[in-house]
Amino acid sequence: MNKGFMNETQKKLGKTTLEKGKDQFDGKKIENLIDVLKNKDGMKRRKARFALEKIGKAATPYLIETLSDKIEACRWEAAKTLITIKDPKAAAALVKVLVDKNFEIQWLAAEALIALKTAAVSPILEALIKHSDSIAMQQGAHHVLHAFEREHLLDKPVIEVLDSLRNLETDIWVIPAAKKALEHR
């Protein structure tokens, strides 16, 4: 990071907490960074994202809330940040973002779910049961589960869900397969 950013961030967060790099951040400091994610200046948003990544899991509840912000750039930054933080507490919120109106944000949410590994599976299965008619949900779930399949992270019932997502008549097969897979978790 450049020195100018460090000085600006240190003023916002406090020098000692930034130097320690621990989850010793109060909510107000995180809220200030979240506010910067709404800025029109992409470099300012990027710097705020890096600072939130450094804060880590303490920022997760604020980022979850930000995933539903009306400003697309803000949602994009929140999803991108959660890829690095890898907090399973964000899984359910990230699954909801798989149907965001902006495809880039959907993709980032899927990448953040992939980073969570198997902690993302149950929320995905639950969403498929509730929203099996959503093409975006089907595509997002397929993207994530396919990545897990390549890493050999799926058990047989979840592989059956993935197979049903590959089927042309997905609506018929997804719900029973997802319910069966949830019973085995």
C-alpha positions as CSV (number, residue, x, y, z in Angstrom):
1,M,0.0,0.0,0.0
2,N,1.2,3.5,-0.6
3,K,2.1,5.7,2.3
4,G,-0.6,8.3,1.5
5,F,-3.3,5.7,1.9
6,M,-1.8,4.4,5.1
7,N,-1.9,7.9,6.6
8,E,-5.5,8.4,5.5
9,T,-6.6,5.0,6.8
10,Q,-4.7,5.5,10.0
11,K,-6.6,8.7,10.6
12,K,-9.9,6.8,10.0
13,L,-9.1,3.6,11.9
14,G,-6.5,4.7,14.4
15,K,-2.8,3.9,14.1
16,T,-2.6,1.2,16.8
17,T,-5.4,-0.9,15.5
18,L,-4.2,-0.8,12.0
19,E,-0.7,-1.7,13.0
20,K,-1.9,-4.7,15.1
21,G,-4.0,-6.0,12.2
22,K,-6.4,-7.7,14.6
23,D,-10.2,-7.6,14.9
24,Q,-10.0,-4.7,17.3
25,F,-12.1,-2.3,15.2
26,D,-15.2,-0.6,16.5
27,G,-18.4,-0.4,14.4
28,K,-18.1,3.3,13.7
29,K,-14.7,2.8,12.0
30,I,-16.0,0.0,9.9
31,E,-19.1,2.1,9.0
32,N,-16.9,4.8,7.8
33,L,-15.2,2.4,5.4
34,I,-18.5,1.1,4.3
35,D,-19.6,4.6,3.5
36,V,-16.5,5.0,1.3
37,L,-17.7,1.9,-0.7
38,K,-20.5,4.2,-1.9
39,N,-18.1,6.8,-3.2
40,K,-18.0,7.5,-7.0
41,D,-14.2,7.4,-7.0
42,G,-13.2,3.8,-7.8
43,M,-9.7,4.3,-6.2
44,K,-11.2,5.4,-2.9
45,R,-13.6,2.4,-3.0
46,R,-10.7,0.1,-3.7
47,K,-8.7,1.4,-0.8
48,A,-11.6,1.0,1.5
49,R,-12.1,-2.5,0.3
50,F,-8.5,-3.3,1.1
51,A,-8.8,-1.8,4.6
52,L,-12.0,-3.9,5.2
53,E,-10.2,-7.0,4.0
54,K,-7.5,-6.3,6.5
55,I,-10.1,-5.9,9.3
56,G,-11.4,-9.3,8.3
57,K,-14.4,-11.1,9.9
58,A,-15.3,-8.1,12.2
59,A,-16.5,-6.4,9.0
60,T,-18.7,-9.2,7.9
61,P,-22.1,-8.0,9.4
62,Y,-21.6,-4.6,7.8
63,L,-20.7,-6.2,4.4
64,I,-23.7,-8.4,4.6
65,E,-25.9,-5.4,5.0
66,T,-24.1,-3.7,2.1
67,L,-24.9,-6.5,-0.3
68,S,-28.4,-5.2,-0.5
69,D,-27.4,-1.5,-1.0
70,K,-29.1,0.3,-3.9
71,I,-25.7,1.4,-5.3
72,E,-24.3,-1.3,-7.6
73,A,-20.6,-0.3,-7.1
74,C,-21.1,-0.6,-3.3
75,R,-22.7,-4.1,-3.7
76,W,-19.8,-5.1,-6.0
77,E,-17.2,-4.0,-3.5
78,A,-18.9,-5.8,-0.6
79,A,-19.1,-9.1,-2.6
80,K,-15.5,-8.7,-3.7
81,T,-14.4,-8.1,-0.1
82,L,-16.2,-11.2,1.1
83,I,-14.2,-13.3,-1.3
84,T,-11.1,-12.5,0.7
85,I,-12.6,-12.5,4.2
86,K,-14.1,-16.0,3.8
87,D,-16.6,-15.8,6.7
88,P,-19.2,-18.6,6.7
89,K,-21.6,-16.2,8.4
90,A,-22.0,-14.5,5.0
91,A,-23.1,-17.6,3.2
92,A,-26.9,-17.1,3.3
93,A,-26.6,-13.4,2.3
94,L,-24.2,-14.3,-0.6
95,V,-26.7,-16.9,-1.9
96,K,-29.4,-14.2,-2.1
97,V,-27.0,-12.2,-4.2
98,L,-26.8,-15.0,-6.8
99,V,-30.0,-13.4,-8.2
100,D,-28.7,-9.8,-8.2
101,K,-29.8,-7.8,-11.3
102,N,-26.1,-7.2,-12.1
103,F,-24.3,-10.3,-13.5
104,E,-20.9,-9.2,-12.2
105,I,-22.2,-9.0,-8.7
106,Q,-23.8,-12.4,-9.1
107,W,-20.4,-13.8,-10.2
108,L,-18.6,-12.2,-7.3
109,A,-21.1,-13.7,-4.9
110,A,-20.6,-17.1,-6.4
111,E,-16.8,-16.7,-6.1
112,A,-17.2,-15.7,-2.4
113,L,-19.3,-18.8,-1.9
114,I,-16.7,-20.9,-3.5
115,A,-14.1,-19.4,-1.1
116,L,-16.3,-20.6,1.8
117,K,-16.0,-24.2,0.6
118,T,-18.6,-26.6,2.1
119,A,-20.0,-24.0,4.4
120,A,-21.9,-22.7,1.3
121,V,-23.6,-26.0,0.4
122,S,-26.6,-26.0,2.8
123,P,-27.6,-22.4,2.1
124,I,-27.4,-23.1,-1.6
125,L,-29.6,-26.2,-1.3
126,E,-32.1,-24.3,0.8
127,A,-32.2,-21.5,-1.8
128,L,-32.7,-24.0,-4.6
129,I,-35.7,-25.4,-2.8
130,K,-37.3,-22.0,-2.3
131,H,-36.3,-20.5,-5.7
132,S,-36.0,-23.5,-8.0
133,D,-37.8,-21.5,-10.7
134,S,-35.1,-18.8,-10.8
135,I,-32.7,-19.2,-13.7
136,A,-30.2,-17.0,-12.0
137,M,-30.3,-19.1,-8.8
138,Q,-29.9,-22.3,-10.8
139,Q,-26.9,-20.9,-12.8
140,G,-25.3,-19.5,-9.6
141,A,-25.8,-22.7,-7.7
142,H,-24.4,-24.7,-10.7
143,H,-21.3,-22.4,-10.8
144,V,-20.6,-22.9,-7.1
145,L,-21.4,-26.7,-6.9
146,H,-19.4,-27.4,-10.1
147,A,-16.4,-25.7,-8.5
148,F,-16.8,-27.9,-5.5
149,E,-17.2,-31.0,-7.6
150,R,-13.8,-30.2,-9.3
151,E,-12.3,-30.0,-5.8
152,H,-14.0,-33.3,-4.8
153,L,-15.8,-31.5,-2.0
154,L,-19.3,-32.9,-2.7
155,D,-21.0,-36.0,-1.3
156,K,-23.2,-38.2,-3.5
157,P,-26.6,-36.4,-2.6
158,V,-25.2,-33.0,-3.5
159,I,-23.7,-34.4,-6.7
160,E,-27.2,-35.5,-7.6
161,V,-28.4,-31.9,-7.1
162,L,-25.6,-30.7,-9.5
163,D,-26.6,-33.4,-12.0
164,S,-30.2,-32.1,-11.8
165,L,-29.0,-28.6,-12.5
166,R,-27.4,-29.9,-15.7
167,N,-30.8,-31.4,-16.7
168,L,-32.9,-29.5,-19.2
169,E,-36.0,-29.9,-17.0
170,T,-34.3,-28.5,-13.9
171,D,-37.5,-27.5,-12.1
172,I,-38.7,-31.1,-11.9
173,W,-35.5,-32.5,-10.4
174,V,-33.9,-29.8,-8.3
175,I,-36.3,-29.7,-5.3
176,P,-36.4,-33.4,-4.6
177,A,-32.6,-33.7,-5.0
178,A,-31.9,-30.7,-2.8
179,K,-34.3,-31.9,0.0
180,K,-32.6,-35.3,-0.1
181,A,-29.1,-33.7,0.1
182,L,-30.1,-31.5,3.0
183,E,-31.4,-34.6,4.9
184,H,-27.8,-36.0,4.7
185,R,-26.1,-32.9,6.0
